[in-house]
Amino acid sequence: MAIQCQCECGRVFVMPDISEGERVRCTSCGREVTVPDRDPTLQLVQTFVKTQCPKCGKPVKMSSALAGSQVPCLRCGATVRLPRR
């Protein structure tokens, strides 16, 4: 079974359950992310907000936990404001 974890930048990782407690480096921003312990009683339901970069037009899809915030475009680095939920 896989474990989902998310970096502060919004990048979502799906890790094998043997990775519990390990630290991994985010491939988007370089921060360290700790893989949480798997809780078999919880089922993760991930929701997203979608928009597009105003500079290059690349579609941007981030966790709804970041709704209303500003994130960098992964293609061109421009600031993208995510819509509120």
DAHUSUL-V798629 format. One record per backbone hydrogen bond with DSSP energy under -1.0 kcal/mol. CO is the residue of the C=O (numbers start at 1). NH is the residue of the N-H. E is the energy in kcal/mol with one decimal. If there is no record, write none. Layout:
co->CO nh->NH e->E
co->CO nh->NH e->E
This chain:
co->1 nh->17 e->-1.5
co->3 nh->15 e->-3.3
co->5 nh->13 e->-3.4
co->7 nh->10 e->-1.8
co->11 nh->7 e->-2.7
co->13 nh->5 e->-2.3
co->15 nh->3 e->-3.4
co->16 nh->19 e->-2.5
co->17 nh->20 e->-1.2
co->19 nh->22 e->-2.4
co->22 nh->35 e->-3.1
co->24 nh->33 e->-3.3
co->26 nh->30 e->-1.3
co->31 nh->26 e->-3.2
co->33 nh->24 e->-3.0
co->35 nh->21 e->-2.6
co->39 nh->42 e->-1.8
co->47 nh->64 e->-2.5
co->49 nh->62 e->-2.2
co->51 nh->60 e->-3.1
co->53 nh->57 e->-1.3
co->58 nh->53 e->-2.5
co->60 nh->51 e->-2.3
co->62 nh->49 e->-2.6
co->63 nh->66 e->-2.1
co->64 nh->67 e->-1.6
co->66 nh->69 e->-2.2
co->69 nh->82 e->-3.2
co->71 nh->80 e->-3.2
co->73 nh->77 e->-1.3
co->78 nh->73 e->-2.7
co->80 nh->71 e->-2.7
